[in-house]
Amino acid sequence: MDRLQRALGGIAILAGLLVFPGAVRAQEDYSFSVAGLGSLGGSLDADPGDEVTNSGYQLNLGMVTDKRTMVVLRLGRLGLDAEESFGTLTDADLTYATIGGEYRFDETWYDSGAYIALGGYRLEGTALDGVADRQSSLGLAVGITGEFKVNPWLGVLLELSGHYVDFDEAQLFAMAHGGFAFHF
């Protein structure tokens, strides 16, 4: 009986997710958004390694939940190799996945937005003794966005974000992203 209840609950949730975008479509021109962005950024407090010229990428997967409001999953990677080392690590990389709410403001010729998100972060690199080092932590991200519409289904998306993560090497990260957003 317990398995049947869980199966019925799962079917109800799936049906709700399939029906929900139809209700949202009446409020917005699209229900979902996918964006591919290039990134520049880094840590503000690593020593050494406090460069913000490191490159990376970010993928945004968004779903409209109400007028001017979205839930967005952001997946990204930032190579922290602008300097020889990042704290006590060499060949360091930051990977992250955040989920949060974004509110958009309708401007005259573009949309601006602000978001706050919680996420999981991983810092990987090689320690000075040559041993691989991996740290994982929860973190908080805040950011602002600006999207310039090309047409109803395509926009140029710019994003600035700040991240607080409790790593041994650094806690504060800043990033700038730019790329294309597709709406459907």
Sine and cosine of phi, psi and omega as CSV:
sin_phi,cos_phi,sin_psi,cos_psi,sin_omega,cos_omega
0.00,0.00,-0.63,0.78,-0.01,-1.00
-0.89,0.45,-0.65,0.76,0.03,-1.00
-0.90,0.43,-0.63,0.78,0.00,-1.00
-0.90,0.43,-0.68,0.73,0.02,-1.00
-0.89,0.45,-0.67,0.74,0.04,-1.00
-0.91,0.42,-0.65,0.76,0.02,-1.00
-0.90,0.44,-0.70,0.72,0.03,-1.00
-0.90,0.43,-0.62,0.78,0.06,-1.00
-0.89,0.45,-0.68,0.74,0.05,-1.00
-0.89,0.46,-0.66,0.75,0.03,-1.00
-0.90,0.43,-0.65,0.76,0.02,-1.00
-0.90,0.44,-0.66,0.75,0.03,-1.00
-0.91,0.42,-0.71,0.71,0.02,-1.00
-0.88,0.48,-0.69,0.73,0.03,-1.00
-0.89,0.46,-0.65,0.76,0.04,-1.00
-0.89,0.46,-0.65,0.76,0.03,-1.00
-0.92,0.40,-0.54,0.84,0.01,-1.00
-0.97,0.24,-0.55,0.84,-0.01,-1.00
-0.99,0.12,-0.55,0.83,-0.09,-1.00
-0.81,0.59,-0.72,0.70,-0.01,-1.00
-0.87,0.49,-0.48,0.88,0.05,-1.00
-0.90,0.44,-0.64,0.76,0.04,-1.00
-0.93,0.37,-0.60,0.80,0.00,-1.00
-0.94,0.34,-0.58,0.82,-0.04,-1.00
-0.83,0.55,-0.49,0.87,0.03,-1.00
-0.92,0.38,-0.34,0.94,-0.05,-1.00
-0.98,-0.19,-0.47,0.88,-0.03,-1.00
-0.78,-0.63,0.25,-0.97,0.03,-1.00
-0.97,0.23,-0.21,0.98,-0.04,-1.00
-0.52,-0.85,0.30,-0.95,0.02,-1.00
-0.95,-0.32,-0.52,0.86,-0.07,-1.00
-0.77,-0.64,0.42,-0.91,0.01,-1.00
-0.65,-0.76,0.68,-0.73,0.08,-1.00
-0.78,-0.63,0.77,-0.64,-0.01,-1.00
-0.75,-0.66,0.67,-0.74,0.13,-0.99
-0.92,-0.39,0.84,-0.55,-0.13,-0.99
-0.78,-0.63,0.61,-0.79,0.21,-0.98
-1.00,0.03,0.44,-0.90,-0.12,-0.99
-0.73,-0.68,0.53,-0.85,0.24,-0.97
-0.78,-0.63,0.65,-0.76,0.01,-1.00
0.13,-0.99,-0.20,-0.98,0.00,-1.00
0.28,-0.96,-0.22,-0.98,-0.03,-1.00
-1.00,0.00,0.55,-0.83,0.07,-1.00
-1.00,-0.09,-0.21,0.98,-0.10,-0.99
-0.75,-0.66,0.19,0.98,0.06,-1.00
-0.98,0.21,0.58,-0.82,0.01,-1.00
-0.64,-0.77,0.95,-0.31,-0.12,0.99
-0.98,0.21,0.15,-0.99,0.05,-1.00
0.92,-0.40,0.28,0.96,-0.04,-1.00
-1.00,0.07,0.70,0.72,0.04,-1.00
-1.00,-0.08,0.60,-0.80,0.08,-1.00
-0.93,-0.36,0.44,0.90,0.01,-1.00
-0.95,-0.30,0.28,0.96,0.06,-1.00
-0.96,0.26,0.55,-0.84,-0.04,-1.00
-0.96,-0.29,0.37,-0.93,0.01,-1.00
-0.13,-0.99,-0.38,-0.93,0.00,-1.00
-0.49,-0.87,0.28,-0.96,0.05,-1.00
-0.55,-0.84,0.62,-0.78,0.09,-1.00
-0.90,-0.44,0.81,-0.59,0.04,-1.00
-0.95,-0.31,0.76,-0.65,0.08,-1.00
-0.84,-0.53,0.93,-0.35,-0.10,-1.00
-0.87,-0.50,0.49,-0.87,0.09,-1.00
-0.75,-0.66,0.78,-0.62,0.03,-1.00
-0.94,0.33,0.76,-0.65,0.01,-1.00
-0.94,-0.35,-0.40,0.92,0.02,-1.00
-0.28,-0.96,0.12,-0.99,0.00,-1.00
-0.84,0.54,0.83,-0.56,0.05,-1.00
0.93,0.37,0.23,0.97,-0.05,-1.00
-0.79,-0.61,0.71,-0.71,0.00,-1.00
-0.71,-0.70,0.45,-0.89,0.26,-0.96
-0.97,-0.24,0.80,-0.61,-0.09,-1.00
-0.80,-0.60,0.77,-0.64,0.15,-0.99
-0.99,-0.13,0.84,-0.54,0.01,-1.00
-0.91,-0.42,0.83,-0.56,0.02,-1.00
-0.89,-0.46,0.78,-0.63,-0.06,-1.00
-0.48,-0.88,0.22,-0.97,0.04,-1.00
-0.59,-0.81,0.69,-0.72,0.02,-1.00
-0.73,-0.68,0.87,-0.49,0.06,-1.00
-0.98,0.20,0.83,-0.55,-0.06,-1.00
-0.98,-0.18,0.84,0.55,-0.12,-0.99
-0.86,-0.52,0.36,0.93,0.03,-1.00
-0.91,0.41,-0.53,0.85,0.11,-0.99
-0.95,-0.32,0.16,-0.99,-0.01,-1.00
-0.87,0.49,-0.58,0.81,-0.01,-1.00
-0.65,-0.76,0.35,-0.94,0.07,-1.00
-0.87,-0.49,0.99,-0.16,-0.15,-0.99
0.89,0.46,-0.85,-0.53,0.03,-1.00
-0.99,-0.15,0.21,0.98,-0.04,-1.00
-0.94,-0.35,0.53,-0.85,0.19,-0.98
-0.90,-0.43,0.36,-0.93,-0.03,-1.00
0.77,0.64,0.71,0.70,-0.07,-1.00
-0.99,0.11,0.56,-0.83,0.07,-1.00
-0.71,-0.70,0.61,-0.79,0.10,-1.00
-0.93,-0.36,0.83,-0.56,0.12,-0.99
-0.87,-0.49,0.52,-0.85,-0.06,-1.00
-0.44,-0.90,0.38,-0.93,0.14,-0.99
-0.63,-0.78,0.86,-0.51,0.02,-1.00
-0.83,-0.56,0.44,-0.90,0.11,-0.99
-0.69,-0.73,0.71,-0.71,-0.04,-1.00
-0.22,-0.97,0.03,-1.00,0.00,-1.00
-0.99,-0.14,0.63,-0.77,0.04,-1.00
-0.80,-0.60,0.75,-0.66,0.09,-1.00
-0.95,-0.33,0.74,-0.67,-0.03,-1.00
-0.94,-0.33,0.60,-0.80,0.05,-1.00
-0.93,-0.36,0.74,-0.68,-0.03,-1.00
-1.00,0.07,0.96,-0.28,0.05,-1.00
-1.00,-0.05,0.05,-1.00,-0.06,-1.00
-0.88,0.48,-0.76,0.65,-0.08,-1.00
-0.81,-0.59,0.19,0.98,0.09,-1.00
-0.37,-0.93,0.18,-0.98,0.11,-0.99
-0.94,-0.33,0.73,-0.69,0.12,-0.99
-0.93,-0.36,0.35,-0.94,-0.03,-1.00
-0.45,-0.89,0.25,-0.97,0.08,-1.00
-0.66,-0.75,0.59,-0.80,0.00,-1.00
-0.61,-0.79,0.34,-0.94,0.15,-0.99
-0.69,-0.72,0.65,-0.76,-0.10,-1.00
-0.54,-0.84,0.46,-0.89,0.15,-0.99
-0.95,-0.30,0.50,-0.86,-0.03,-1.00
-0.34,-0.94,0.11,-0.99,0.10,-0.99
-0.95,-0.32,0.70,-0.72,-0.08,-1.00
-0.79,-0.62,0.57,-0.82,0.06,-1.00
-0.72,-0.69,0.77,-0.64,0.08,-1.00
-0.93,-0.37,0.85,-0.53,-0.02,-1.00
-0.81,-0.59,0.58,-0.82,0.04,-1.00
-0.08,-1.00,-0.16,-0.99,0.02,-1.00
-0.92,-0.38,0.81,-0.59,0.02,-1.00
-0.94,0.34,0.24,-0.97,-0.03,-1.00
-0.86,0.50,-0.45,0.89,0.02,-1.00
-1.00,0.09,0.09,1.00,0.05,-1.00
1.00,0.02,0.01,1.00,-0.01,-1.00
-1.00,0.00,0.67,-0.74,0.04,-1.00
-0.90,0.44,0.68,-0.74,-0.02,-1.00
-0.81,-0.58,0.71,-0.71,0.01,-1.00
-0.68,-0.73,0.79,-0.61,0.06,-1.00
-0.83,-0.56,0.66,-0.75,0.05,-1.00
-0.81,-0.59,0.57,-0.82,-0.01,-1.00
-0.35,-0.94,0.38,-0.92,0.17,-0.98
-0.99,0.12,0.41,-0.91,-0.01,-1.00
-0.45,-0.89,0.06,-1.00,-0.02,-1.00
-0.82,-0.58,0.69,-0.72,0.04,-1.00
-0.81,-0.58,0.63,-0.78,0.15,-0.99
-0.75,-0.66,0.52,-0.85,-0.03,-1.00
-0.29,-0.96,0.18,-0.98,0.11,-0.99
-0.81,-0.58,0.51,-0.86,-0.02,-1.00
-0.76,-0.65,0.39,-0.92,0.14,-0.99
-0.60,-0.80,0.81,-0.59,0.00,-1.00
-0.85,-0.53,0.80,-0.60,0.02,-1.00
-0.97,-0.25,0.93,-0.38,-0.08,-1.00
-0.95,0.32,0.78,-0.63,0.14,-0.99
-1.00,-0.01,-0.69,0.72,0.10,-0.99
-0.41,-0.91,-0.04,-1.00,-0.07,-1.00
-0.87,0.49,-0.39,0.92,-0.06,-1.00
-0.93,-0.37,0.00,1.00,-0.05,-1.00
-0.67,-0.74,0.67,-0.74,0.07,-1.00
-0.56,-0.83,0.37,-0.93,0.12,-0.99
-1.00,-0.10,0.86,-0.51,-0.10,-0.99
-0.94,-0.34,0.77,-0.63,0.11,-0.99
-0.87,-0.49,0.60,-0.80,-0.08,-1.00
-0.54,-0.84,0.69,-0.73,0.14,-0.99
-0.89,-0.46,0.72,-0.70,-0.03,-1.00
-0.63,-0.77,0.50,-0.87,0.13,-0.99
-0.85,-0.53,0.62,-0.79,-0.08,-1.00
-0.75,-0.66,0.71,-0.71,0.14,-0.99
-0.93,-0.38,0.85,-0.52,-0.01,-1.00
-0.65,-0.76,0.68,-0.73,-0.05,-1.00
-1.00,-0.03,0.97,0.25,0.10,-1.00
-0.99,-0.12,0.32,-0.95,0.08,-1.00
-0.92,0.40,-0.61,0.79,-0.11,-0.99
-0.99,0.17,-0.57,0.82,-0.08,-1.00
-0.27,-0.96,0.38,-0.93,0.03,-1.00
-0.85,-0.53,-0.43,0.90,-0.09,-1.00
-0.92,-0.40,0.78,-0.62,0.03,-1.00
-0.78,-0.62,0.59,-0.81,0.07,-1.00
-0.79,-0.61,0.62,-0.78,-0.03,-1.00
-0.61,-0.80,0.51,-0.86,0.14,-0.99
-0.84,-0.55,0.71,-0.70,-0.06,-1.00
-0.79,-0.62,0.50,-0.87,0.09,-1.00
-0.45,-0.89,0.63,-0.78,0.01,-1.00
0.09,-1.00,-0.43,-0.90,-0.08,-1.00
-0.91,-0.41,0.62,-0.78,0.06,-1.00
-0.90,-0.43,0.73,-0.69,0.03,-1.00
-0.92,-0.38,0.74,-0.67,-0.05,-1.00
-0.90,-0.44,0.65,-0.76,0.06,-1.00
-0.49,-0.87,0.00,0.00,0.00,0.00
